């Protein structure tokens, strides 16, 4: 798949921000604009620089695994099953790899789109070059003036560091996934760091999950059970006793009701006389 290979190379280099591909012009201008936007912009600039390194790393990993790597066990199993199926149907196959009319490059409807994007990724950045020629931003400035205008020094610093970090990501990706010799340099701690996603899950667990679980258990043990559940239990028991006490007054005997009425009238009479 030579066409796909070339398009993938151009896309990888452009995505990483390597000159003279379009990603170099767009990414560096964004980073330089962030650098000129206060302290929080500088934090975003640092995050963007780290992202540039990671972009080169994961893009090179994808490239080397797809085009230079060996088929995974899943792919081997799939190819072997396809080979056996074709053998039963009387179709030829070679070395377990399926041979059919769709092998190789995709149809024109797909390659044409990829080819157009490849050309734009290769030369599209030359439409505007910060601090050199800016026809696009000058044309848009009439209706959408820029909110931030980075200086030439900020542009230069962002460009140099972004390219160096992108190349470092590509180089480390090659050393881990692309080199096929036993003498290839291996960065075991970095590979572990990347495979563990910078220990983000562990940090999230320590910073959010475990404290949340502890607070939930603490509230359940010291607030919910003694106060909420205890209050509900005491209230229900009180209402139950009140109901039982009220039920004892309902004897069904006329003399009991007559005594209650007489006692009530006596109380009302005493209160009336006392008030008068």
GIRA-V144082 format. One record per helix or strand. SS is the DSSP state (H for helix, E for strand). FROM is the first residue (numbers start at 1). TO is the last residue. If there is no record, write none. Layout:
SS;FROM;TO
SS;FROM;TO
This chain:
H;2;16
H;22;35
H;38;68
H;73;89
E;94;94
E;97;97
H;108;127
E;129;129
E;133;133
H;135;140
H;152;178
H;188;195
H;197;249
H;254;275
